[in-house]
Amino acid sequence: MKTKPQTIAQFFKRFPNDEACLQHLFDVRFGQGHECPKCKRASKWFRIKAERAFSCQWCGHHLHPTVGTPFEKSRTSLQLWFYAIFLFTTTRNGVAAKELQRQLGVTYKTAWRMADLIRKHMADVDGDKPIGGAGTIVEADETYIGGEARGKGSGYKKNKTIVFGMLERGGDVVTEVVPNRGINALVPTMLKHVDRNTEVHTDELGSYGYLSLEGYDHKRINHSKGEYVDANGVGVNSIEGFWAQLKRSISGTHIHVSGKHLWKYAKEAEYRFNRRHRPEVMFDELVETFQP
């Protein structure tokens, strides 16, 4: 049974202050009885009020629950950090830094940095485990995003960024910013993220012609002839739907994203898409999962 994400009231009941947030981090990362890394004894840990730390009952060694998290070097309230993550996981198209500034009452610089670190954390938690395999279909496609208009009133944009996406039907999507649409950019990216024993669907771009040489069961749909899905179900409509969602998020929420930072916005959309059937897990996952 699908569980609904927590409400704002539930969030503030669960995390009424910074102490509750810090205790949560300690509990999920260490917990009472955690072996002290210094004296190597199972310990009862005592809260140190002067800093974000807990002390070993035996040797006094300090554990800092925020170390190795997005909050490590931040002086911003932990409750505000948790609430920012809550907003990211309950908003369909993401959260702009300006919106974080308004809701959290912090400076724009602080809001931008928080949003940036949350997106990076989403990318880390999601990971890039290989997709596909025998009996699966993966759709692969590339798209142009961003850029600047060349000349007043011009519909053409320069300096666009290319994002390559691979989506397993009924499963996960993986995105990666690539320098171009050539063989040397697309094929190695496929090999990195998609199992060779996979049926792969693409459009007619010439670079994809080499996929069959790498062991993929490669099938094409010819958009130039007005084809979008053939009688055998070959098509790339699912990945194109993901592109549409990503572009709506950028144009509707963020207005413009530079090529330098685009990969993080793509990873944010990827993280959210990969949990589309279980959105209720996103918040807890992000405040309980951290890189070692």
C-alpha positions in Angstrom: 0.0 0.0 0.0 1.4 3.4 -1.0 2.1 5.7 1.9 1.6 9.5 1.5 4.6 11.8 2.2 4.4 13.5 5.6 2.6 16.8 6.0 4.2 20.0 7.2 2.4 19.6 10.6 3.9 16.1 10.8 7.3 17.3 9.9 7.4 20.0 12.7 6.0 17.5 15.2 8.8 15.1 14.4 11.5 17.8 14.2 10.4 20.7 16.5 14.0 22.0 17.0 17.7 21.6 16.2 18.1 19.1 19.1 15.6 16.7 17.6 17.4 16.9 14.2 20.8 16.3 15.7 19.5 13.4 17.8 18.0 11.9 14.6 21.4 12.1 12.9 23.1 10.5 15.8 20.6 7.7 16.0 20.6 6.8 12.3 24.4 7.1 12.0 25.6 5.7 15.3 23.2 5.0 18.1 23.7 4.1 21.8 26.1 1.2 22.1 28.2 2.4 19.1 31.8 1.3 19.4 34.1 4.3 20.2 36.6 4.7 17.4 39.2 5.7 19.9 38.9 3.3 22.9 37.2 0.5 20.9 34.5 -0.1 23.5 30.8 -0.1 23.2 29.7 3.1 24.7 26.9 5.1 26.1 27.1 8.5 24.4 26.3 11.8 26.1 25.2 15.0 24.4 27.7 17.9 24.5 25.7 21.1 24.6 28.5 23.4 23.5 28.8 21.8 20.1 27.0 19.4 17.7 28.6 16.4 19.3 28.3 13.4 21.6 30.9 12.2 24.1 32.1 8.6 24.8 31.3 7.5 28.4 34.8 5.8 28.7 37.4 8.1 27.1 35.5 11.3 26.3 36.0 11.0 22.5 33.6 13.1 20.5 31.4 12.0 17.7 30.0 14.7 15.4 26.8 13.4 13.6 27.0 16.2 11.0 30.5 15.3 9.7 30.2 13.8 6.3 26.7 15.3 5.7 25.7 18.4 3.7 25.3 20.2 7.1 28.9 19.6 8.2 30.3 23.1 7.7 27.1 25.0 7.9 26.1 27.4 10.7 22.5 27.3 9.5 20.0 25.7 11.8 19.6 21.9 11.3 15.9 22.3 11.4 16.0 24.7 8.5 18.2 22.2 6.6 15.7 19.4 7.3 12.8 21.6 6.2 14.6 22.5 3.0 15.0 18.8 2.3 11.3 18.3 3.1 10.4 21.0 0.5 12.6 19.3 -2.1 10.9 15.9 -1.6 7.3 17.2 -1.5 7.5 19.6 -4.5 7.0 18.1 -8.0 9.2 20.5 -9.9 11.9 21.2 -7.3 12.6 24.4 -5.3 14.2 27.6 -6.5 16.9 29.2 -4.3 14.7 32.3 -4.2 11.8 30.2 -2.7 14.1 28.8 -0.1 15.3 32.3 0.8 11.6 33.3 1.4 10.6 30.3 3.3 13.7 29.9 5.5 14.5 33.5 6.1 18.1 33.1 5.0 20.2 35.1 2.5 20.0 34.2 -1.1 23.7 33.1 -1.0 22.9 30.7 1.8 19.7 29.4 0.1 21.6 28.8 -3.2 24.3 26.8 -1.4 21.8 24.7 0.5 19.9 23.9 -2.6 23.2 23.0 -4.4 24.3 20.7 -1.6 20.9 19.0 -1.5 21.0 18.3 -5.2 24.5 16.8 -4.9 23.3 14.7 -2.0 20.4 13.5 -4.1 22.8 12.4 -6.7 25.0 10.6 -4.2 22.1 8.8 -2.6 20.6 7.8 -6.0 23.9 6.5 -7.3 24.3 5.2 -10.8 23.8 1.5 -10.5 23.6 -0.3 -14.0 20.2 -0.6 -15.5 18.9 -3.1 -18.1 19.7 -6.8 -18.5 18.1 -9.8 -20.1 14.4 -9.4 -20.8 14.4 -5.6 -20.3 14.1 -2.6 -22.7 16.1 0.5 -22.2 15.3 3.7 -24.2 18.3 6.0 -24.9 18.1 9.6 -26.1 19.9 12.9 -25.9 18.5 16.4 -25.5 19.6 20.0 -25.6 18.9 22.2 -22.6 19.6 25.8 -21.8 21.6 28.2 -23.8 21.4 31.9 -24.7 19.3 33.5 -27.4 21.5 34.6 -30.3 20.2 38.0 -31.3 17.0 39.8 -30.2 13.9 37.9 -31.2 15.9 34.9 -32.3 14.5 31.5 -31.7 18.0 29.9 -32.0 20.1 29.5 -28.9 23.8 28.9 -28.6 25.8 27.3 -25.8 23.3 24.6 -25.2 24.2 21.7 -23.0 23.6 18.1 -24.1 22.2 15.6 -21.6 22.1 11.9 -22.4 19.5 9.7 -20.8 18.9 6.0 -20.5 15.6 4.8 -19.1 14.6 1.3 -18.4 10.9 0.8 -19.1 9.1 0.5 -15.8 12.3 1.1 -14.0 15.0 3.7 -13.4 16.5 6.5 -15.5 20.2 7.5 -15.5 21.4 10.9 -16.9 24.8 12.2 -17.8 25.9 15.5 -19.4 28.0 14.7 -22.5 30.2 17.0 -24.6 28.7 16.0 -27.9 26.4 13.5 -29.7 29.4 11.6 -31.2 30.2 7.9 -30.9 33.0 8.5 -28.4 30.6 10.3 -26.0 27.4 8.2 -26.3 28.6 4.7 -26.6 31.0 4.7 -23.6 28.3 6.2 -21.5 25.9 3.4 -22.5 28.5 0.8 -21.7 29.0 2.5 -18.3 25.3 2.5 -17.3 23.5 -0.2 -19.3 24.1 -4.0 -19.2 25.0 -5.4 -22.6 22.3 -8.1 -22.4 19.7 -5.4 -23.0 17.3 -4.5 -25.8 18.0 -0.9 -26.5 15.7 1.5 -28.4 17.0 4.7 -29.9 16.1 7.2 -32.7 18.0 7.2 -36.0 21.1 9.2 -34.8 24.1 7.7 -36.5 26.2 7.4 -33.3 23.8 4.7 -32.0 24.6 2.5 -35.0 27.6 1.1 -33.1 25.6 -0.2 -30.1 24.9 -3.5 -31.8 28.7 -4.0 -32.2 28.9 -3.8 -28.4 26.4 -6.6 -27.8 23.2 -4.7 -27.4 20.0 -5.8 -29.2 19.6 -2.4 -30.9 16.3 -1.3 -32.4 15.6 2.1 -34.0 12.5 4.4 -34.5 12.7 6.8 -37.4 11.4 10.1 -36.3 12.2 11.8 -39.6 9.6 9.5 -41.2 7.0 10.5 -38.6 7.4 7.3 -36.6 7.1 7.4 -32.8 6.2 3.9 -31.9 6.2 1.0 -34.4 4.0 -2.1 -34.4 6.6 -3.9 -32.3 6.6 -1.3 -29.6 9.9 0.2 -30.5 10.1 3.8 -29.5 11.6 6.4 -27.1 8.5 8.0 -25.7 9.3 7.2 -22.1 12.6 9.0 -22.1 11.2 11.9 -24.0 8.5 12.2 -21.3 11.3 12.4 -18.8 12.9 15.2 -20.8 9.6 17.1 -20.9 9.4 16.9 -17.1 13.0 18.0 -16.6 12.5 21.0 -19.0 9.3 22.0 -17.3 11.1 22.0 -14.0 13.9 24.2 -15.3 11.7 26.6 -17.2 8.9 26.8 -14.7 10.9 26.8 -11.4 14.4 27.9 -12.2 13.9 29.9 -15.4 17.5 29.3 -16.4 20.3 26.9 -15.4 23.9 27.3 -16.6 25.6 24.4 -18.3 28.1 24.2 -15.5 25.4 23.2 -12.9 22.9 21.5 -15.2 24.1 18.0 -14.2 22.8 18.5 -10.7 19.3 19.6 -11.8 19.2 16.5 -14.1 20.3 14.3 -11.1 17.6 15.9 -8.9 15.0 15.0 -11.5 16.5 11.6 -11.9 16.3 11.0 -8.1 12.7 12.1 -8.0 11.7 10.0 -11.1 13.3 6.8 -9.7 11.1 7.1 -6.6 7.9 8.0 -8.4 6.1 5.0 -7.1 7.3 5.5 -3.5 7.7 9.3 -2.9 7.1 8.8 0.8 10.6 7.3 1.2 12.5 10.3 -0.2 12.7 12.5 2.9 13.8 9.8 5.3 16.3 8.4 2.8 18.0 11.8 2.4 18.3 12.4 6.2 19.4 8.9 6.9 21.8 8.0 4.1 25.2 9.5 3.9 28.4 8.6 2.1 31.0 7.0 4.4 
